[in-house]
Amino acid sequence: MNKIEIVEYYSKRKTELSTEIGLLKRKNRLFVVSELLSFIGAIAAVAAYTVYGGMIWLLTAALLFVAYIVIRQADGRNGSRIETLTDLKRVYEKELSYYAGDYSCFADGSEYADSKHPFTYDMDIFGRQSLFQRINRTVSSGGADRLAECLSNLSGDKDFIDCRREVIDRLAEMEAERAAFMAQGQRQKIETRQIQEALEGVAEMSLSRFPLSPLSLVLAVMAIVALLTVVVLAFFGVVSGTMAMMWTTMQLFVVMMLCFKSIKMISKSVNNLHKQMKQYVELIRLTREMVDKLTSLQVDKLFAATTDDSSNKSFNAHPSTLAFDELRSILDALDRRGNVLGLMFTNMFLLSDYFLVRRFIKWKERYLDKVGEWIDEVSTMDALVSMATFAYNEPRSGRAEIVESDEVVYEAKGLYHPFVGDKAVRNDFNIVDNNYYIITGANMAGKSTFLRSIGINYILAQNGMPVFADSLRVSSYNLFTSMRTSDDLSSGISYFNAELLRLKQLIDSLKPSHPTFGGTGERPTLIILDEILKGTNSLDKLNGSRMFLEAMSAQPVSGIIATHDLELSKMADERPGRFHNYCFEIELSDNIIYTYKITPGVARNQNATFLLKNIIRSLEWRDTM
């Protein structure tokens, strides 16, 4: 589909969901009235039986109470359906906002912004109107962390990148599944870190294994049978009611005392999980469904928990689904302990606290070791759903070819910046390993946007995501940029000093196994620089820039350097095999014409004087008044 068709589809789905929600809300009002009438009718029938007698009234009351329960359950299901569809409708509303150029409904990832990162700060990866904000549809904090990690740390593994691209393309086709997944985070974002912290607490918890022993189970069953026997005997007068009362009280006291410490420890560890568990169980289920539909791909490269030999497969449920469903059931049971009368009754006759502790210990021993992998799987799917939605929303984008090479390879045709949109001017550009490209041009002619187009499309390519080019062929290498250096007065760092520190960071990153690139220092590096040494005078800037580029050319480094200093372009005359001149030329007439096309050569025209002349003329006009 093209963009117009996608917008029409989103609008259609929003309208369909609005209509269905309206019908369900009308049905909800009918349920409320029916509940009220059936309840009042049942009470009236009981009153009539009390006054007039007759089994017909008692039977009517029973039927009306049953009707009330059935209607109430149907009302609950109807209410849940309304919530589900409302969440789904919000998904489509947000996608329509995306197409309208409003990204404010998506988290911008400002917390991941780092001015010292090799490239994310200069490439607008995080923050308002950033790449992250345009891609991000994550419903969990773990998914957001994973997406940020993908955009910040480029793997460089061709097989991994190709696998991710195939998965993203397949998920992009699964529109309904992606929408259902994204709907889970519309009311409340799932805090994966809280879930992980709670489960870490469970792992550290020291609980007695006695409730798991066959002996404890035998004793528990015997206690339940014995109590019920005493109660029945007391009912028939065989034993005294006092004895039955004392037995039940003693049994309540014993079970609560024996389980008190364990229940307290469990409640403390999992207290923050309950409100998120319903959503998370659904995410687990949706993740497994989507992973199962990707089985023809090598998804084991992306997911750690794709296979399991558990016999639970015979029930068509993955252990991850069963594990979190069981945990939610345990949390529900803990929540029901808040009903004091119910707690007393169930502990007296069913030893509910004992069986709750037993269930929890069994869950811990059976599933806890695998839970970390399952949480990681959900976070990975969360990030991939965002990437796939971005791919679906950008049908004009292309697919990059990743090549295996020890050199820098960057061959682009029709390249443009994704933020510019359909009006973007496309450019062809090739980077040869260990070569340097000096780009000159007037202010606002497109130099900085072009540099960012080179970088941001490389980041997208290395993540298996769509790229904004007719074709793009790249190898895997380190990327380092310096385009947005700023001073830091609070730390006493001047603008010039900040530039030097950034260049030092670049030089340090070239050392093998330097942590800047996560231990990939032996790979070649592409540097993208915008105006080296802007914070000093022209001659010093020129000499320093030349010295720096000469030093870089002796390293396994390729570079693109934008500059206003035309003298720097003379390096191409001195070393034509290594340094090359490109420019963004403008046309000066009555107005300035910006072509935004990159061409070989050095820029001839500048616009600062031209623009200032127009401003000065406005002052001269004022003086004649």
N, C-alpha and C positions, 0 to 999 in steps of 0.2 A: 504493500500500500504506500501511496505518497502521503505527504503531510496533510493535505486537504482531506483525504479519505480517513486518516487516523483521527483528525479532529472531529469529523462527522461521526465516526464510530464512538468516540468518547462521549460526544453529546447525546447520541442515541442511547447509550448504556445509562447515562445519567437520567435521561427522561424515563426510560423503562423502569429503572429502580425507584424513581420518585413516584411513579404511578403505582407500582407494587406496594411501596411503603404506605401510600395513601389508603389503598384497599385494606391492608393489614391493620391500620389504625382504626378504620371504621369497624372492622371485625373485632378489634380490641374493645371498642365501646359496647358492642353486643355482648361480648363475654362478661364485661363488668356488670351489665344489667342482668344477665342470666345468672351470674353468681349471686347477686343480691336477691333476686326473686327465689332461687332455689333454696338459699339459706333461710330466708324469711318463711318460705313455705314449709321447710322442715321444722322450724321452731313452732309454727302454727299447728302443724300436724301433731307434734308432741303435746302441745297444750290441749288440743282437741281430745287426744287419747286420755290425757289426765282428767279432763272434765267429763267426757262422754264414754270413755272406754272403747273397746272394739279394736280388734287386731288390724282392721283396715287402715286405721289412723297410724298405728305403729309401723305397718308396712310402707305406708305412704311416706312417713318421716324417714325411714331407712333409705327408700329409693331416692328421695330428694337430697339426702346427705351424700349418697353415692354420686348423684348427678352433680352436686356442688363440687365434690373432689375432682371428678372428671373434667368439668368445665374449668376449674382453677388450673389444673395441669395443662389443659389446652391453651389457656390464657398465658401461662408461663412460657410455653413453647412459641406462642405467637409473639410475645414480647421479645424473646431471644432472637427470633427471626427478624423482627423490626430492627434490633440493634445490629445484627449482622449485615443487613442490607444497607443500613445507614452508614456503617463503616465502609462498605464497598462503594457507596455513592461518593463518599469523601475522597476515595482514591481517584475516581474519575474527575471530580471537581479540581483536585490538585493537578492532575495531568493537563486539564484545560488551562489552568493558571500557568503551567510551564510553557504552553504554546503561546500564551498571551505575553510572555516575557516577565512574568511575576514569579520569582523563585523564593519569595519570603516564607512560604509555607513549608519549605524544606530546611532542615538544620544546615548551617553553613560550615561547620567544622572548624570554627575559629579556635577552639581549644587545641587543635593540632598544628596551628600555625607556628613556625619556628624560623626566625630571620637568619639563623645560622645553618639551616639545612642546605645541602648542596644545590637544590634547585626549586623546591616547592614554593618558597617565598616569592621568588622572581617570576615564577610561572603562573601565579594566581591559582594555586591548587586549593588553598583553604581560605576561608573568609567570605565576606559578602560578595555575591555575584561570581563566586569562584567555580572552578570545575567540580569540586566536591559537591557544592550546593546544587549544581545542575544534575549531577548523577545521583545524589543521595536519596534513596527511598527506604533506608534501613528502618526496621521496627524494633531493633534491640541495640543496646550500647555495644554489645559484642560485635554486631554486624557493622556498626559505624567504625569501631576500632579496626576491624578487618579491612574495610574499604579504605580507610586512611592509610593503613599499612601498605596496601597494594599500590596506592598512588605515590607513596613516599619511598618504598624500597623495591626497586625493580629487580626481579629475580635473575634475568639473563639466561634462563634455561629454555632453550627453544622448544623442547618437547612439552614442557609445562605450559608455556605460553600458547602453543598450538592447541593443547587440550583445553585450556581455559577458553580460547576463542570458540572452539566447537561447542562447548557447554553454553557459553553466552548466546551463540547463535540459536541453539536448540531451545534455550529458555525464552528467548525473544519470541519464538513461535507459540509458546505456551502462555498466551495472554490471560486466560481465565485463571490458571493456577497462580500466576504472578500477582494478579489483582487480589485473589483470596489471601495470599501470603501478606501482601502489603496492608490489607484491611485489618490485620491483627494488631497493628500499632497505631491505629487512628485515635483511639481514646487515651491510651497510655503507652508510652514507650517502655519496653521491657528492660530492666536494669540487669544485664547479664552479670555484671560484677557482683551485685548483691547475691545472685544465685550461686555464683562461684564461691564467694566468701562463706555463705551458709553451708555449702557442701564441704568446704575445707574444714569448717567447724565440726561437721558430722564425722569427717575422717579422723579428727583428733579426739573425738569423744570416746571415752572408755566405758563401755556398758558390759555388764555381766552377760555371758552367753547362756546362763542357766535357763532363761525363758525358751531357748531354742531346743533344749534337751527333751527327749521323749518322756523322761520322768516328770518334768514340770507339766507337760501336756496331760499326762495321765492323771496327775494330782488335780489339775484344774478341772478336767472333765468329771472326775469323781466328786469334787466339791460342788459343782453345778448340779449333778444328779442327786447328790445327798440333800442339798438344800431344797430342790424341787420336791423330793420325796417327803421331807419333813413338812413342807407347806401343804402338800396334798393330805398327809396324815392328819395335820392339824385341822384341815377343812372338814374331814370326816370325824373329828373328835377322838382320833386314836391317840394323839399326843396333844399337849396343851398349846394354846396359841402363844403363851408366854415363851415357851421353848422355841417355837418357830421364829418369834420376834428376836429373841436373843441370838439365835443362829445367824439370821440375816444380818443383824447389826455387827456381829463378830466377823462375818465374812466380808462385809463392806470395809470394816476397819483394817482387817489384815491385808486385803488386796490393795487398798489405797496406800497403806504404809509401805508395803513391799515395792510398789511401783512409783512412789512419790518422787524419789530422786531421779529415776530414769526419765519419767514424764517431764520433770522440770528441765532436765538437760536437753531433751529433744525439743521442747517448746522454745527454749532460748535459742537454739541453733537455727531452727527453721521458721522463726517468727515472721521474718520479712518475706517469706516465699509465697504465702498463701494467696495474696491478692494478685500475684503474677502467674501463678501456676496454671490456671485455666487457659490463658493465652499461650503459655509456653508449651503446654501439651498439644495445643492445636498447631503451633509452629513445628513441633517435632513430627506430627502426623503429615503435615503438608510437605515438609522437607523430605521425609521418606518417600512420599508419593512421587515427588519430582525426581529424586535420585533414581527411583525404580524406572522411571521413564527415560532416564539417561544411560541405561545399562549397556547400550551398544557402544558407548564412548568409554574411554579409559578414565572413568571418574575417580579411580583409586588414587590418581595423582593429586586430586583436589580434596577428596574426602577420606578421612582416616578410618571411618567406621562404616564402610559400604557393605561389608560382608560379616556374617555371623553364623556360627554353626548351631545356634540354639534350636532346640526342638520347638520353640514357640512359633517357628515359621509355619508349622502346620496349621496354625490358627490365623495365618495371613496377617500377622502383626510383627513388626520389628521389635526386638528387645528394648530399644530406646523408647518406643511408644508405650510399651507395657510398663517400663520402669517409671516414667514420669506420670503415667496414669495412676499407677499404684501410689506414688508419692503424693499426688493430689488427693487421693482417697484417704491417705493417712492424715494429711493436713486437714481435710474436712472432718475427720473423726476427732482430731485435736480441737478443732473449732467448736464442735458439738459439746465438748466438755464444759463449755460456758453455761450450759443449761444444768443447773445444780440438781434439780429434781430428777431429770433424765439421767444424769451421771450417777446419782445414788442408786437408782433403779437398775441400770445396766451393770453396775459393778456388783450389786447384790446378787443378781440372778444370772449374769452372763460373764462376770469377771472381765469387763470391757477394757480396763486399763492394762491388765495382764496381756490380753490378746493384741492390744495396740502396741505395746512394747515389743512383743514377739514379732509382729508384722514389720515393725521398723528395723529391728536387728536383722531379720531375714532380708529385707530390702537392702540394707547397708552391705551385707556380705555378698549378696547376689549381683548388685548393680554398681556399687559406688566406684569401683576401679575403672569402669567404662564410661561413667557419666561425663568425665572431662572431655573425652573424644566426641561424645554426642553433642555437648554444648558447642564444641569447636565446629562440628559439622553444621549446626544451625547458624552459627555466626558466618561461616563460609557461604552458605546458601543465601543468607540475608544480603551479603555484599554482592553475590552473583546476580541476585534478583534485581538489585539496583543497576548493575552494569547492563543486564539484559534489557531492562526498561529503557535505559539510555539508548541502546542499540535500536530498539523498536521505535523510539520517538525520533530517530534521526535516519530516515530511510535513504537520504541522499549520500550518506557517508559511505566510505569504502572500507576495505579490509587490507591491512598491511601484510606484507610477506616478511617473515623473520628468516634471515639467512645465518648460517653458521660461518663465522669468520673471526680471525684474530685481529682484524683491522676494523676501523670505523667505516661502515657502509651506510650511506644515506642518499637514496635516490628517490626524488619526489617529482610527481607531475600533478599539476593542478592543485597545489597545496594552498590551504587557507586556514585562518584561525576560527575555531568553532564558535567563539563568542560573537563574531561579526555577522554571521547568518548568511542568508541567501544573496545579499548584496556584495559579499566579499569578492575581491579581485584575487584570482588564483595565479599562482606562480610555480614555475618549474625550477628545481634547484638540486644540484648534486654536491655531495661532500666527499672528497677523496682523502683517504687516510693520510694523516700527518701533513695535511695542507691547511692553509689559513686563508680566510676570505674576509677582506676588509671592505666594509659596506659604508658608503658615504651617501649623503642626501640631506635635503633641507629639513627643517623642523616640520613635524606633522606629515612627512612624506610617506611614512609607513615602515621605517626601519625597526623600531621597537616591536611593533605588532608582528612583523615578519620573524624577528628573532624568537618571539614567544610562539609563533606558529610552528617553527622548527622544533622547539622543545616540547610543547604540549602534545603535539601529534606523536612524538617519540614516546612520551609517557603513556599515551593511549595504546600505541602499538605494543609496547612491552607488557601491557595488561590484557592483551587479546581483545581490546575494545575497538569499536569503529574509529577510523581516522578520517580526517577531513581533507581528502585529497583524491584525485582520480586514481592514483596508484602511489604506493609508498613501499619501498624496499629498504629494510634496515637490518643491521647486525645488532648484537647486544654489547653495550659498552657503558662506561660510567658517564654521567652527565653532571657538569658543574657550571653554574651560571653566576654572573655578577651584574645585576641590572638595577637594583633598587637599594643601593647602600645608603644608609642614613646615619647621622650623628647620634650620640647618646650623651646629652649634657649631664644627666644624673650620674653617669659613670665617668665623666670627664673625657669622653672620646669625641674628638672632632671629626668632621666629615672626612678629611684627608686620612686621618688615622684609621677610621672605619674602613676606608678603601684598602689601605695597606693590610689590615687584619684579614679582610676577605681574600686578598690575593695570597697571603700567607697560608690561609686555610686551604686554598686551592693547591698550593705547592705541597703542603703536608699530606693532602689526600692522595698524591701520586705515589706515596711510599707503599710498597707491597703490604697487603693485609691491614691497611689503615682502617680503623673502625668507621670512618666517614661513609664508606660504601659497603659496610657490613662484611669486610674481609674480601672484597673483590678488587683490591688495589692493583692486581696484576693485569687486569683488563685495560684496554686503551680507554682514553678519555676524550670526550668532546666538550670543549669549553665555549660558552656563549657569553660574550662580554659587551656591555653597552657603555661606551665612553670610559675607557680606562683613565684613572687618575684625574677625575673631573675637578678634584678639590685643590689643584695647584695651577701655577701660571702656564701659559701656552708652551714656552720653550721647554720648561721642566717636564711638562706633561708629554710632549713629543719624545724627548730623550728617554724618559722613563718607560713610555709605552714601547718604544723600539727595543730597549734593553730587555723588557719583560717578554716580548714576543720572540726575540732571539733565543732567550733561555728556554721558553716553552717548546720551540721548534726542535730542540735537542732531546725532548722527552716523547714518549708514546702518546702524544696529544695532538688533536686536530682542533681547529678553532674558527669561530665566526665572531668578528669584532665590528661593531657599529661605531662610527666616529664622525665628528664634524671637522676633525683635523685633516685637511687634504694632504698635508705633508706626509702623513703616515702612509698614504697610498703609494709613495715612492718605493716602499719595500718590495712591491711587485716588480718594479723595474730592476731592482738590484738582485732579486732572487725569483725570477719568473716561474721556476718550477715548483716553488713552495707557497708563494704568496700571490693572491689573485684579487683584483679589484672588481667590485660590483657596486651598483648605485641605484637609488630611487630618484629619478630625475623629475623635476617639475617644469611646467611651461609658464613663462611669465608674459603676460600681455596686460590688458586692462584688469584682469583678474588672474589669480593663481589657479592653474589646473594641476590637480594631483592625479597621477596615473596609477600609483600604487603598484607599478610593475617593476620588478627587479631586472636589471640589464647589466651586461659586462661594462666596465669602465668606471670613471670617476665623475661624480656629480659636478656639473658646471654652474648650475643656478642655485642660489640660496634665497630664502624668503624673508629673513629677519629685517634687512634694510628696506625691502619693498613694503612690508607690513607697517614698519615704523613710519615710513614716509606718509602713509595714509592717515596714521594717527596724528602726525605733526600737521598735516594739511587741515585737519579738523580744528586744530588750535589756531592756525592762520585764519581760517574762516571766522572764528569767534572774534579775532582781533579786529576784523573789518566791521563788526557790528557797531 
